[in-house]
Amino acid sequence: MQRFKKLFPLKRCVTFGMIHVGPLPGTPKYQGSVENLIETSCLEAEIFKKCSIDAVIIENMHDVPYIHHSKITPEVTAMMTRICSAVRQLLPRSIKCGVQILASANKEALAVAQAANLDFIRAEGFVFGHVADEGYTDSCAGDLLRYRRNIQADNIMIFTDIKKKHSSHAITSDITIEETAKAAEFFLSDGVIVTGMTTGHAANVEEVSGVKKSVTIPVLVGSGVTSDNVGSFIGKTDGVIVGTHFKKDERWENMVSEDKVKKFMDKMMSYANKTAGETF
């Protein structure tokens, strides 16, 4: 928790905004312009900067259909490095930056974060196996943390999804989400992420609360957070990751809406003022 507090020296719940990078070269929906990808990502970063968001996560969300991390090809890592570097240079250091590369390309994300001077990554499949859209994902904690040490990137935090969205967890149905969180903590996760079933689907408040009581590392809510329901998570989580709700018409594939981000951040500040002095 001390590393998280050092990265985010705020006495309130941290807000992470998503930058969903357009389809990358080589993917089915690629539109043929790398410069447009960079420009659009930077435009969204400018909105988050203007609204004083706490952090951004840059993700290749538009690369559908996703492929297993073992099949990720070099141009994905190269392009994400270029885009992340452009966003990082645009934003002040007070706004923290992270990256996620789908699907479960956690080593690639670490490499990008190291090259682009980012602060954290979001990782899938850290502990226990599960079946995702793109196939079976095995646990990666041991390999990933050894890779982080090998590339001297220990300063980059790894926030890990548990019982993640868009996945079947039947093979671990006898293991509760609280026990999964404990396993992630034991395997040195820097923070766990609780989600709903799919993108834009809210996490279960009781599950979030249960996970928070079970571990001493940061707990983040990773899907379905809106201006209307965020109050139910305040005090039960250390941070919220907001993607779909920040988009025009609340569709994840659309551009970020400045009005939506401003409204949300105003609400978060009002909660912070009401709970001044409380530690999250």
N, C-alpha and C positions, 0 to 999 in steps of 0.2 A: 504493500500500500504506500510505503514511503516513496518509492520510485514514481508512482502515479501522482502523488501529491507534489512531488518536485516538478514533474512535467506540467501539471495543472494546479498551480498554487491558488486555487479558488475555493472559497467556502460555500460552494453550491454545486449542484448537479451540472456536469459538463455536457455541452451540446456538440455533437459531431454531425456535420452535413456531408452528404454524398455528392461526389462529382462522378456521374456515370459517363465514362468516355464512350464516344461513338464507336461503331464497328471498326476494328483494327484490320490492317492489311492481311489478306489471307482468309478472312472469315466470310461467311455467306452474304452478309449485308454490307460489306465494305463499299463505300461510295466513291473511292478513288482519289481522295485528297487528304494527305497527312496534315497539311497546313490547316485545313478546316477542323480537324480533330483537336489540334493544339489550340486554335483560336476559340473554339466553343468551350473547351475545358477552362481556359483562362477567363472567358466571359463569366462563367459560373463562379469561378474563384473570386472575381471582382465583386460579385453580388454578396458572397459570403463575407468578404472583407468589409464591404460597406455596412453590413448588418452586424459586424463585430461578433461573428461566430467564434466558438472556442477552438474548433478543429475541423479538418476536412479529411475524408477518405476518398481516394481516387481509385476507381474500380472499372474493369473492362466489362461492365454489365451488358453491353450491346453485342457481345461476341457469341450470341446464341446461334446454333445449339452449342453448349459448352462441351469441352472434351476433357478426358481424364488428364491429370497433371503430367503423367508420364508421356503424353503426346504433345505437350506444349512445345512449340517451335521457336527458334531464336528471335524471329521478328517481333513476337509478342513482348518478350523481355526488353528488346531494344526500343520498341515504340513506347512502352509504358515508362521506361527510363526517360525518354525525351519529353514526354508529356508531364511526368511528375516533376522533372527538373524545371520546366517552364512555370508550373504552378507554384513550386517552392520559391522560385526567384520573385514571383509576383507578390506573394503574401508576406506580411511581417512575421518575425520569429515568434511573436506572441500568439499567432494562430498556428497550432501544431498540424502537421501533415502526416498522413499515413497512406498505405496502399494495400489493396487486395487484388490478387490475380486469380480469376476463375479458370478452371475449377480446381481448388485445393493446390494451386501452384505456389506453395508457401516458400520454398527455397528461392524461386524466381522473385517473389515479392521481397524477400530479404535482400537479394542482390540489388534490386531496383532501389529499395530504401537506402541501402548503403551508398550507392552511386549518386542518388539524387539528394542526399542529406536530409532524409525524412526521419520522423520520430518514432514511428511504430508501423506494424503491419496487422492486418486482420487475417487470422489463419483458420482454416477448416480442418477437421479430422485430426485434432491434436491428440486426443485420447479416445480409445475404443473405435471400432470400425462401424460403418453404416453404409447403407445403399442410397446413393443420390441419383439425380436425374441422369448423370453421365456414367453411372456404374458404381462399382464397389470402391469405397475409400477406406484405406487402412489408417491406423494411427501413425503419427509422424513425430511425436515429441522428441524422442531420443535423437533421431537423425537431424531434426530441425535445429535443436539447440546446439548440437555439435557443429553443425554448419555455421550457425551464428558465431560460435567461438572461433572457428577456423578462418572466417573472413573478418574477424575483429570487429564485429557489429554488436557487441553486448549492450551498447547504449540504446539500441533499437528495441522497443518493447514489443511483445507479441501478445495480442489480445485474441482469445480463442473461443470460437463458437462451441457450444455444447448442445447436444440433441438438436442439431441445426435444422433450419427450415429446408423445404424442398427435398426432404429425405425420409426414408423409412428407418425406424430404429427398433424394428421387431427383434433383431438379433441381440439387442441389449435391453429388451423390455423388462427384464428382471432387475435392472439397475436404475434407480431413480435419478432424476436430474440433479438432486442434491449430492448424491454419491458420485455422479459424473463430475460435478464441480469440484468435489474434494479430490478426485483423481487428477484433475487438471492442475489443481494447486500443488499436489504432491509431486507432479511432474514439471513443476516450476513455471507454469503459465503466469504471465504478468497481469492477467485479468480475464474473466470469462464473460461471454456474451450469450444472453438468453433471447430467443426469438419466438415468433409465432410459427404457424405451419408453413406459410408462404410469404413472399415479398408483399409488404403492405398489411399483413395480418398481425394484429397486436399480440404481444406476449401475454401470458397469463400472469396477472398481478400476484397471485398467491405463489406461483412458481418462482417468480422473481424474488419475492420476500423470503421464501424458503431457502433459495440459493444464497441470498445475502446473509442469512443467519448461519449458513453452513461453512462459509469460508472467510478468510481474512484478507484475500486479495480483492481488487476492484471488481464490481459486477456492473455490466452494461446491458441495456435493453437494445436489441438490434433490429427490431422491425415493428411497424404499425404504430409508432408514436405520433400523436397529433396534438394540436393545440387544445383539443377538447379532452383528451385522456391523459395528458402528461402529468396532471396533478396527482393521479392515482399512483404514479411511480416515484414521486418526490419523497425522499426519505428512505426509499427501498432500493435505490440504485445510485451508483456513482456517476453514471453518464447515460445519455440516450443518443442513439444513432438514428438520424432522420433522413430518409430518402424520398419515398413516394409522396409524403405529405408536403414536401417543399416544392413539388413540381406543379406546373400549370395543369389544372383540371385533375390534380392528384393522380396522374398517370406517370409511372416511373420513366417511361421513354421520352417524356417531354422535358423542356428546359426548366431550370430552377426559376421560381417566381420570387422576385424581391419582396413583394408584398407579404407573401406567406412566411418567408424567413424572418422579416421584420416583426410581424405579428407574434411569431413563436418566441423570438428572442426577447421581445417586450414582456411576454408572459413569464418567461423563465426568470427575468430580472425581478419581476413583481413577486414571484415565489421566493427568490433569494432575499429580497428585502423583508418579507414576512417572517422568514426563518433565520434572520441575521444571528450569527454566532453559533448556529448549528453546524456540526461537522458531517459531511456526506462521505 
